[in-house]
Amino acid sequence: MRGADQGAGYLDPPSPDQSGDARVTLVSPATSADVIRAARAGGYALAAFNAVNLETAQAIVRAAEAVRAPVILQFSQNAARHGGLAQLAALGQSLKAEASVPVLLHFDHAESEDAALEALRLGFDGVMLEGDDPITLRRLADAAHAAGGYLEAEYEVVIKGERSGERHDDPAQLSAFIRDSGCDILAIDLGSAHKQESKNAHLDLGRLHTLTGLTALPLVLHGASSVPETELAQAARAGVAKINLATDLTLTFTAAVRESLNAGAKDPRQYLGAGRDAMQARAETYIRALGAAGWA
């Protein structure tokens, strides 16, 4: 990390490589939202990986450190139901404090305003609330900004794996939603889907280019496990600055645990460690595909 005494370690982009990859000079981020804004400005995306326990969270942070990338460590409402929001927050804060790269803590798919507010109180950098009521979102945005954090809002609502099927392409409607909600980053529908085990979804890149022409906000893609990595790379270059990944990493972790158990492992440190290592390797692949490697 360049200048370890300079805060987040995200002050200087990498020098141009031998292929002539010249990257824009970015100022030091003042807030967590600035880290995501810088990704859009730099033409890459932050991988936003979901974790559910110590080993999955460690895999995410270790992957980011291995490839020198900023990363978003996400815990969802479902994960909080399983492990406890306060406990997950403490885990995330510990890993973030010791990380050698910028780590943003994000509370994903909050099911109520109160849950999102509790996440902010516990130190999460950003929250995303299911629903598109601008009055509720504005209150939450104000709370997030007061805490130095950010609000992610969904322009087309996604309820845990089911899309509304409704797209909004009116520029005036988009502008009004951004203004009224006060959001910092905006999740959009490009054709991906939650909880998919096959990469058979294809992104509407034409629509992405239209939307990036209408707003300078960093855009967010949910359900990215369903999308081929080449298309995710295209989306990152075109303005999607946060790309959510869960299912593919979960499957990778579980497969490695199963293989370890089948090989006779009995100590949880052995089989959970195998899952952690496999998930880290898969996360590194995604971070590189999204163009974020070397930016920390």
Contacts in CASP RR format, 6 or more apart in sequence:
PFRMAT RR
TARGET T0000
AUTHOR 0000-0000-0000
METHOD contacts of the structure
MODEL  1
MRGADQGAGYLDPPSPDQSGDARVTLVSPATSADVIRAARAGGYALAAFN
AVNLETAQAIVRAAEAVRAPVILQFSQNAARHGGLAQLAALGQSLKAEAS
VPVLLHFDHAESEDAALEALRLGFDGVMLEGDDPITLRRLADAAHAAGGY
LEAEYEVVIKGERSGERHDDPAQLSAFIRDSGCDILAIDLGSAHKQESKN
AHLDLGRLHTLTGLTALPLVLHGASSVPETELAQAARAGVAKINLATDLT
LTFTAAVRESLNAGAKDPRQYLGAGRDAMQARAETYIRALGAAGWA
1 9 0 8 1.000
1 68 0 8 1.000
1 100 0 8 1.000
1 101 0 8 1.000
1 296 0 8 1.000
2 9 0 8 1.000
2 11 0 8 1.000
2 12 0 8 1.000
3 9 0 8 1.000
3 11 0 8 1.000
4 100 0 8 1.000
6 28 0 8 1.000
7 28 0 8 1.000
8 28 0 8 1.000
8 29 0 8 1.000
8 35 0 8 1.000
8 70 0 8 1.000
8 102 0 8 1.000
9 100 0 8 1.000
9 101 0 8 1.000
9 102 0 8 1.000
9 296 0 8 1.000
10 26 0 8 1.000
10 28 0 8 1.000
10 29 0 8 1.000
10 35 0 8 1.000
10 38 0 8 1.000
10 70 0 8 1.000
10 101 0 8 1.000
10 102 0 8 1.000
10 295 0 8 1.000
10 296 0 8 1.000
11 26 0 8 1.000
11 28 0 8 1.000
12 25 0 8 1.000
12 26 0 8 1.000
13 23 0 8 1.000
13 24 0 8 1.000
13 25 0 8 1.000
13 26 0 8 1.000
13 42 0 8 1.000
13 295 0 8 1.000
14 23 0 8 1.000
14 68 0 8 1.000
14 294 0 8 1.000
14 295 0 8 1.000
16 22 0 8 1.000
16 23 0 8 1.000
23 42 0 8 1.000
24 41 0 8 1.000
24 42 0 8 1.000
26 38 0 8 1.000
26 41 0 8 1.000
26 42 0 8 1.000
29 35 0 8 1.000
29 37 0 8 1.000
29 38 0 8 1.000
29 102 0 8 1.000
31 148 0 8 1.000
31 149 0 8 1.000
31 150 0 8 1.000
32 104 0 8 1.000
32 125 0 8 1.000
32 126 0 8 1.000
32 148 0 8 1.000
32 149 0 8 1.000
32 150 0 8 1.000
33 149 0 8 1.000
33 150 0 8 1.000
33 184 0 8 1.000
33 185 0 8 1.000
35 46 0 8 1.000
35 70 0 8 1.000
35 102 0 8 1.000
35 104 0 8 1.000
36 46 0 8 1.000
36 104 0 8 1.000
36 150 0 8 1.000
36 184 0 8 1.000
36 185 0 8 1.000
36 218 0 8 1.000
36 241 0 8 1.000
36 242 0 8 1.000
37 218 0 8 1.000
37 241 0 8 1.000
39 45 0 8 1.000
39 46 0 8 1.000
39 70 0 8 1.000
39 218 0 8 1.000
39 241 0 8 1.000
39 242 0 8 1.000
39 292 0 8 1.000
39 295 0 8 1.000
40 216 0 8 1.000
40 218 0 8 1.000
40 219 0 8 1.000
40 239 0 8 1.000
40 241 0 8 1.000
43 236 0 8 1.000
43 237 0 8 1.000
43 239 0 8 1.000
43 241 0 8 1.000
43 291 0 8 1.000
44 236 0 8 1.000
44 237 0 8 1.000
44 241 0 8 1.000
44 290 0 8 1.000
44 291 0 8 1.000
44 292 0 8 1.000
44 295 0 8 1.000
45 221 0 8 1.000
45 232 0 8 1.000
45 235 0 8 1.000
45 236 0 8 1.000
45 239 0 8 1.000
45 240 0 8 1.000
45 241 0 8 1.000
45 242 0 8 1.000
45 243 0 8 1.000
45 290 0 8 1.000
45 291 0 8 1.000
45 292 0 8 1.000
46 69 0 8 1.000
46 70 0 8 1.000
46 71 0 8 1.000
46 72 0 8 1.000
46 104 0 8 1.000
46 241 0 8 1.000
46 242 0 8 1.000
46 243 0 8 1.000
46 290 0 8 1.000
46 292 0 8 1.000
47 64 0 8 1.000
47 69 0 8 1.000
47 71 0 8 1.000
47 72 0 8 1.000
47 243 0 8 1.000
47 245 0 8 1.000
47 283 0 8 1.000
47 286 0 8 1.000
47 287 0 8 1.000
47 290 0 8 1.000
47 292 0 8 1.000
48 71 0 8 1.000
48 72 0 8 1.000
48 74 0 8 1.000
48 106 0 8 1.000
48 108 0 8 1.000
48 220 0 8 1.000
48 242 0 8 1.000
48 243 0 8 1.000
48 244 0 8 1.000
48 245 0 8 1.000
49 60 0 8 1.000
49 63 0 8 1.000
49 71 0 8 1.000
49 72 0 8 1.000
49 73 0 8 1.000
49 74 0 8 1.000
49 245 0 8 1.000
49 246 0 8 1.000
49 249 0 8 1.000
49 283 0 8 1.000
49 286 0 8 1.000
50 56 0 8 1.000
50 74 0 8 1.000
50 75 0 8 1.000
50 76 0 8 1.000
50 79 0 8 1.000
50 108 0 8 1.000
50 244 0 8 1.000
50 245 0 8 1.000
50 246 0 8 1.000
50 249 0 8 1.000
50 250 0 8 1.000
51 57 0 8 1.000
51 59 0 8 1.000
51 60 0 8 1.000
51 73 0 8 1.000
51 74 0 8 1.000
51 75 0 8 1.000
51 79 0 8 1.000
51 88 0 8 1.000
52 75 0 8 1.000
52 79 0 8 1.000
52 82 0 8 1.000
52 83 0 8 1.000
52 250 0 8 1.000
53 83 0 8 1.000
54 91 0 8 1.000
55 253 0 8 1.000
55 272 0 8 1.000
55 273 0 8 1.000
55 275 0 8 1.000
55 276 0 8 1.000
55 279 0 8 1.000
56 249 0 8 1.000
56 250 0 8 1.000
56 253 0 8 1.000
56 276 0 8 1.000
56 279 0 8 1.000
57 73 0 8 1.000
57 91 0 8 1.000
57 92 0 8 1.000
57 95 0 8 1.000
58 95 0 8 1.000
58 276 0 8 1.000
58 280 0 8 1.000
59 249 0 8 1.000
59 253 0 8 1.000
59 275 0 8 1.000
59 276 0 8 1.000
59 277 0 8 1.000
59 279 0 8 1.000
59 280 0 8 1.000
59 283 0 8 1.000
60 71 0 8 1.000
60 73 0 8 1.000
60 279 0 8 1.000
60 280 0 8 1.000
60 283 0 8 1.000
61 71 0 8 1.000
61 73 0 8 1.000
61 95 0 8 1.000
61 96 0 8 1.000
61 99 0 8 1.000
61 101 0 8 1.000
61 103 0 8 1.000
62 276 0 8 1.000
62 280 0 8 1.000
63 71 0 8 1.000
63 279 0 8 1.000
63 280 0 8 1.000
63 281 0 8 1.000
63 283 0 8 1.000
63 284 0 8 1.000
63 287 0 8 1.000
64 70 0 8 1.000
64 71 0 8 1.000
64 99 0 8 1.000
64 101 0 8 1.000
64 103 0 8 1.000
64 283 0 8 1.000
64 287 0 8 1.000
64 296 0 8 1.000
65 99 0 8 1.000
65 100 0 8 1.000
65 101 0 8 1.000
66 280 0 8 1.000
66 284 0 8 1.000
67 284 0 8 1.000
67 287 0 8 1.000
67 288 0 8 1.000
67 292 0 8 1.000
67 293 0 8 1.000
67 294 0 8 1.000
68 101 0 8 1.000
68 293 0 8 1.000
68 294 0 8 1.000
68 295 0 8 1.000
68 296 0 8 1.000
69 101 0 8 1.000
69 287 0 8 1.000
69 292 0 8 1.000
69 293 0 8 1.000
69 294 0 8 1.000
69 295 0 8 1.000
69 296 0 8 1.000
70 101 0 8 1.000
70 102 0 8 1.000
70 103 0 8 1.000
70 104 0 8 1.000
70 292 0 8 1.000
70 295 0 8 1.000
70 296 0 8 1.000
71 101 0 8 1.000
71 102 0 8 1.000
71 103 0 8 1.000
71 104 0 8 1.000
71 287 0 8 1.000
71 292 0 8 1.000
72 103 0 8 1.000
72 104 0 8 1.000
72 105 0 8 1.000
72 106 0 8 1.000
72 242 0 8 1.000
73 92 0 8 1.000
73 95 0 8 1.000
73 96 0 8 1.000
73 103 0 8 1.000
73 104 0 8 1.000
73 105 0 8 1.000
73 106 0 8 1.000
74 106 0 8 1.000
74 107 0 8 1.000
74 108 0 8 1.000
74 244 0 8 1.000
74 246 0 8 1.000
75 85 0 8 1.000
75 88 0 8 1.000
75 89 0 8 1.000
75 92 0 8 1.000
75 105 0 8 1.000
75 106 0 8 1.000
75 107 0 8 1.000
75 108 0 8 1.000
76 107 0 8 1.000
76 108 0 8 1.000
76 109 0 8 1.000
76 246 0 8 1.000
77 107 0 8 1.000
77 108 0 8 1.000
77 109 0 8 1.000
77 110 0 8 1.000
77 111 0 8 1.000
77 115 0 8 1.000
78 109 0 8 1.000
78 160 0 8 1.000
79 88 0 8 1.000
80 88 0 8 1.000
80 107 0 8 1.000
80 115 0 8 1.000
85 107 0 8 1.000
85 115 0 8 1.000
85 118 0 8 1.000
85 119 0 8 1.000
85 122 0 8 1.000
86 122 0 8 1.000
89 105 0 8 1.000
89 119 0 8 1.000
89 122 0 8 1.000
89 123 0 8 1.000
89 124 0 8 1.000
92 103 0 8 1.000
92 105 0 8 1.000
93 105 0 8 1.000
93 123 0 8 1.000
95 103 0 8 1.000
96 103 0 8 1.000
96 105 0 8 1.000
100 296 0 8 1.000
101 296 0 8 1.000
102 296 0 8 1.000
104 125 0 8 1.000
104 126 0 8 1.000
105 123 0 8 1.000
105 124 0 8 1.000
105 125 0 8 1.000
105 126 0 8 1.000
106 124 0 8 1.000
106 125 0 8 1.000
106 126 0 8 1.000
106 127 0 8 1.000
106 128 0 8 1.000
106 152 0 8 1.000
107 115 0 8 1.000
107 116 0 8 1.000
107 119 0 8 1.000
107 120 0 8 1.000
107 124 0 8 1.000
107 126 0 8 1.000
107 127 0 8 1.000
107 128 0 8 1.000
108 128 0 8 1.000
108 244 0 8 1.000
109 128 0 8 1.000
109 130 0 8 1.000
109 160 0 8 1.000
110 116 0 8 1.000
110 119 0 8 1.000
110 127 0 8 1.000
110 128 0 8 1.000
110 129 0 8 1.000
110 130 0 8 1.000
111 130 0 8 1.000
112 129 0 8 1.000
113 129 0 8 1.000
113 136 0 8 1.000
113 139 0 8 1.000
113 140 0 8 1.000
116 127 0 8 1.000
116 128 0 8 1.000
116 129 0 8 1.000
116 140 0 8 1.000
117 140 0 8 1.000
117 143 0 8 1.000
119 126 0 8 1.000
119 127 0 8 1.000
120 126 0 8 1.000
120 127 0 8 1.000
120 143 0 8 1.000
120 144 0 8 1.000
120 147 0 8 1.000
120 149 0 8 1.000
123 147 0 8 1.000
125 148 0 8 1.000
125 149 0 8 1.000
125 150 0 8 1.000
126 144 0 8 1.000
126 149 0 8 1.000
126 150 0 8 1.000
126 151 0 8 1.000
126 152 0 8 1.000
127 140 0 8 1.000
127 144 0 8 1.000
127 151 0 8 1.000
127 152 0 8 1.000
128 151 0 8 1.000
128 152 0 8 1.000
128 153 0 8 1.000
128 154 0 8 1.000
128 187 0 8 1.000
129 136 0 8 1.000
129 137 0 8 1.000
129 140 0 8 1.000
129 151 0 8 1.000
129 153 0 8 1.000
130 154 0 8 1.000
130 157 0 8 1.000
130 158 0 8 1.000
130 159 0 8 1.000
130 160 0 8 1.000
131 137 0 8 1.000
131 154 0 8 1.000
131 157 0 8 1.000
132 153 0 8 1.000
132 154 0 8 1.000
132 155 0 8 1.000
132 157 0 8 1.000
132 177 0 8 1.000
132 181 0 8 1.000
134 177 0 8 1.000
134 180 0 8 1.000
134 181 0 8 1.000
135 180 0 8 1.000
137 151 0 8 1.000
137 153 0 8 1.000
137 180 0 8 1.000
137 181 0 8 1.000
137 182 0 8 1.000
137 183 0 8 1.000
138 180 0 8 1.000
138 181 0 8 1.000
138 182 0 8 1.000
140 151 0 8 1.000
141 151 0 8 1.000
141 153 0 8 1.000
141 181 0 8 1.000
141 182 0 8 1.000
141 183 0 8 1.000
141 184 0 8 1.000
144 150 0 8 1.000
144 151 0 8 1.000
144 184 0 8 1.000
145 151 0 8 1.000
149 184 0 8 1.000
150 184 0 8 1.000
150 185 0 8 1.000
151 181 0 8 1.000
151 182 0 8 1.000
151 183 0 8 1.000
151 184 0 8 1.000
151 185 0 8 1.000
152 183 0 8 1.000
152 184 0 8 1.000
152 185 0 8 1.000
152 186 0 8 1.000
152 187 0 8 1.000
152 220 0 8 1.000
152 242 0 8 1.000
153 177 0 8 1.000
153 181 0 8 1.000
153 182 0 8 1.000
153 183 0 8 1.000
153 185 0 8 1.000
153 186 0 8 1.000
153 187 0 8 1.000
154 186 0 8 1.000
154 187 0 8 1.000
154 222 0 8 1.000
155 168 0 8 1.000
155 174 0 8 1.000
155 177 0 8 1.000
155 186 0 8 1.000
155 187 0 8 1.000
155 188 0 8 1.000
155 189 0 8 1.000
156 163 0 8 1.000
156 164 0 8 1.000
156 165 0 8 1.000
156 166 0 8 1.000
156 167 0 8 1.000
156 168 0 8 1.000
156 187 0 8 1.000
156 188 0 8 1.000
156 189 0 8 1.000
157 163 0 8 1.000
157 164 0 8 1.000
158 164 0 8 1.000
158 187 0 8 1.000
158 189 0 8 1.000
158 194 0 8 1.000
158 222 0 8 1.000
160 194 0 8 1.000
161 193 0 8 1.000
161 194 0 8 1.000
161 195 0 8 1.000
162 194 0 8 1.000
163 189 0 8 1.000
163 191 0 8 1.000
163 193 0 8 1.000
165 189 0 8 1.000
167 189 0 8 1.000
167 207 0 8 1.000
168 174 0 8 1.000
168 177 0 8 1.000
169 207 0 8 1.000
169 210 0 8 1.000
171 214 0 8 1.000
174 211 0 8 1.000
174 214 0 8 1.000
174 215 0 8 1.000
175 214 0 8 1.000
175 215 0 8 1.000
178 186 0 8 1.000
178 215 0 8 1.000
178 217 0 8 1.000
183 217 0 8 1.000
184 217 0 8 1.000
184 218 0 8 1.000
185 217 0 8 1.000
185 218 0 8 1.000
185 219 0 8 1.000
185 220 0 8 1.000
185 241 0 8 1.000
185 242 0 8 1.000
186 215 0 8 1.000
186 217 0 8 1.000
186 218 0 8 1.000
186 219 0 8 1.000
186 220 0 8 1.000
187 219 0 8 1.000
187 220 0 8 1.000
187 221 0 8 1.000
187 222 0 8 1.000
188 207 0 8 1.000
188 208 0 8 1.000
188 211 0 8 1.000
188 219 0 8 1.000
188 220 0 8 1.000
188 221 0 8 1.000
190 203 0 8 1.000
190 204 0 8 1.000
190 205 0 8 1.000
190 207 0 8 1.000
190 208 0 8 1.000
190 221 0 8 1.000
190 235 0 8 1.000
190 240 0 8 1.000
191 201 0 8 1.000
191 202 0 8 1.000
191 203 0 8 1.000
191 204 0 8 1.000
192 201 0 8 1.000
192 203 0 8 1.000
192 221 0 8 1.000
192 222 0 8 1.000
192 223 0 8 1.000
192 224 0 8 1.000
192 226 0 8 1.000
192 227 0 8 1.000
193 201 0 8 1.000
193 223 0 8 1.000
193 226 0 8 1.000
194 222 0 8 1.000
194 223 0 8 1.000
194 226 0 8 1.000
194 247 0 8 1.000
195 223 0 8 1.000
195 247 0 8 1.000
196 223 0 8 1.000
196 225 0 8 1.000
196 226 0 8 1.000
196 247 0 8 1.000
197 225 0 8 1.000
197 247 0 8 1.000
197 251 0 8 1.000
198 226 0 8 1.000
199 225 0 8 1.000
199 226 0 8 1.000
199 227 0 8 1.000
199 228 0 8 1.000
199 229 0 8 1.000
200 226 0 8 1.000
201 226 0 8 1.000
201 227 0 8 1.000
202 227 0 8 1.000
202 228 0 8 1.000
202 231 0 8 1.000
203 221 0 8 1.000
203 227 0 8 1.000
203 231 0 8 1.000
203 232 0 8 1.000
203 234 0 8 1.000
203 235 0 8 1.000
205 231 0 8 1.000
205 234 0 8 1.000
205 235 0 8 1.000
205 238 0 8 1.000
208 219 0 8 1.000
208 235 0 8 1.000
208 238 0 8 1.000
208 239 0 8 1.000
208 240 0 8 1.000
209 238 0 8 1.000
211 219 0 8 1.000
212 219 0 8 1.000
212 238 0 8 1.000
212 239 0 8 1.000
218 239 0 8 1.000
218 240 0 8 1.000
218 241 0 8 1.000
218 242 0 8 1.000
219 239 0 8 1.000
219 240 0 8 1.000
219 241 0 8 1.000
219 242 0 8 1.000
220 240 0 8 1.000
220 241 0 8 1.000
220 242 0 8 1.000
220 243 0 8 1.000
220 244 0 8 1.000
221 227 0 8 1.000
221 232 0 8 1.000
221 235 0 8 1.000
221 240 0 8 1.000
221 242 0 8 1.000
221 243 0 8 1.000
221 244 0 8 1.000
222 244 0 8 1.000
223 244 0 8 1.000
223 245 0 8 1.000
223 246 0 8 1.000
223 247 0 8 1.000
224 232 0 8 1.000
224 243 0 8 1.000
224 244 0 8 1.000
224 245 0 8 1.000
225 245 0 8 1.000
225 246 0 8 1.000
225 247 0 8 1.000
225 248 0 8 1.000
225 249 0 8 1.000
226 247 0 8 1.000
227 235 0 8 1.000
229 285 0 8 1.000
229 286 0 8 1.000
229 289 0 8 1.000
230 289 0 8 1.000
232 243 0 8 1.000
232 286 0 8 1.000
232 289 0 8 1.000
232 290 0 8 1.000
233 289 0 8 1.000
233 290 0 8 1.000
233 291 0 8 1.000
235 243 0 8 1.000
236 243 0 8 1.000
236 289 0 8 1.000
236 290 0 8 1.000
236 291 0 8 1.000
236 292 0 8 1.000
243 286 0 8 1.000
243 290 0 8 1.000
245 283 0 8 1.000
245 286 0 8 1.000
248 282 0 8 1.000
248 286 0 8 1.000
249 279 0 8 1.000
249 282 0 8 1.000
249 283 0 8 1.000
252 275 0 8 1.000
252 278 0 8 1.000
252 279 0 8 1.000
252 282 0 8 1.000
253 275 0 8 1.000
253 276 0 8 1.000
253 278 0 8 1.000
253 279 0 8 1.000
254 275 0 8 1.000
255 278 0 8 1.000
256 274 0 8 1.000
256 275 0 8 1.000
256 277 0 8 1.000
256 278 0 8 1.000
256 279 0 8 1.000
257 271 0 8 1.000
257 272 0 8 1.000
257 274 0 8 1.000
257 275 0 8 1.000
259 274 0 8 1.000
260 270 0 8 1.000
260 271 0 8 1.000
260 273 0 8 1.000
260 274 0 8 1.000
260 275 0 8 1.000
261 271 0 8 1.000
265 271 0 8 1.000
265 274 0 8 1.000
287 293 0 8 1.000
END
